[in-house]
Structures are given as structure tokens and as C-alpha cells.
Amino acid sequence: MFNRIGHSGIYRAGRGAGNCAPRARGLVLAAWVVLSAGCARPADIGARGSAGAIAVSHAVAWGVADVKAVTVGMEISNEGEVADTLVAVTSPAGGATLHTEVPGQGMRPIPVLPLPRRSAIRIGRGLHVMIESLQKVPAVGATIPVTLRFAGAGAMELSVPVMQYSEALSALGE
């Protein structure tokens, strides 16, 4: 007995087209697991810190070759029952400013970042920290000291790793 493309014996052995669907579904599922594992945000990448009810995770920095500035992104969680505010960002490496992107107007500094109670804010590409006027271009693998000052929780010091752009965005889940 021959199938449509001329192979004999396939159907007699029980491996015909009707039996391929479960195997194909299994292969598709296995491929999806492998691909989605590469897209998941690594849990242990970036600097972490806490002060009071405020927790910071996935703090990473990235720069552009020959530019003496870095962009810093992170996730800030207010796990408390009271709102707080990020009132300042400083770094001994250079001038640090919290920025946001305004459509059609470019980057604009913002003075403070409100943190509602029981909330999390991810800063990265649009809303981010810029550290400018660095003495030298930071290399991938270096760290940048950053201090976050919160109105209620106080100061938090971080040693933020410098990464390649794509790795940093992956660490931020973007």
C-alpha cells in the first residue's frame, strides 16, 4: 500500500498522517518552551536594593559608544500602604537626572516621580535616569554608583552594572 507521495508501509506501521498530529503538537510545544525561555526576564540580573517599603530590582545601565553618558533603567516597587516619591537621583560618576520622553518634543527632565502605594513602576526607554558628563565612556561589565532618594523611605545606594543595550532591555523585560 502506498501513500500520496509514494512511501509504502507507513500506514501499516501505525505512523500515518493521522498519528502525526500528537507528535507535531509536542514539537511545537517544545519549540515554544525553548523560545519563550529566551524571552523571559532573568530574575537575578541587575542591581537590587530596598529602603523602607521601597524595593528596586533589575537596575541596569547602558551607553552608546563614544558618548560620555549612560541611561539607567530599573523597576521600583512601593510595597507599602503609603505613597512615596522619588525626589532625587545622584551619582558621583556624573550628573544624574530623571527624564521622560515627550512625543514630538524629545527628552525632558522631571523633578520627582510619585510612587503610589502598592504599585510598581518600570523605568527604561521612555522614563529613565540619565547620567551625563562622565569622565570616560563606561565599558560593558563596569558598574555605576547611583543613589536614589525617596521622600519617605530615605536613600538607597546601588552599584548598577553597565550592559549592552539589548541585554539591558532584556533584564528590564522590554
Secondary structure as GFF3:
##gff-version 3
##sequence-region A 1 174
A	DSSP	three_ten_helix	17	19	.	.	.	ID=ss1
A	DSSP	alpha_helix	20	39	.	.	.	ID=ss2
A	DSSP	beta_strand	47	51	.	.	.	ID=ss3
A	DSSP	beta_strand	54	63	.	.	.	ID=ss4
A	DSSP	beta_strand	70	78	.	.	.	ID=ss5
A	DSSP	beta_strand	84	90	.	.	.	ID=ss6
A	DSSP	beta_strand	95	102	.	.	.	ID=ss7
A	DSSP	beta_strand	106	109	.	.	.	ID=ss8
A	DSSP	beta_strand	113	115	.	.	.	ID=ss9
A	DSSP	beta_strand	119	123	.	.	.	ID=ss10
A	DSSP	beta_strand	128	132	.	.	.	ID=ss11
A	DSSP	beta_strand	143	150	.	.	.	ID=ss12
A	DSSP	beta_strand	154	163	.	.	.	ID=ss13
A	DSSP	alpha_helix	165	171	.	.	.	ID=ss14
###
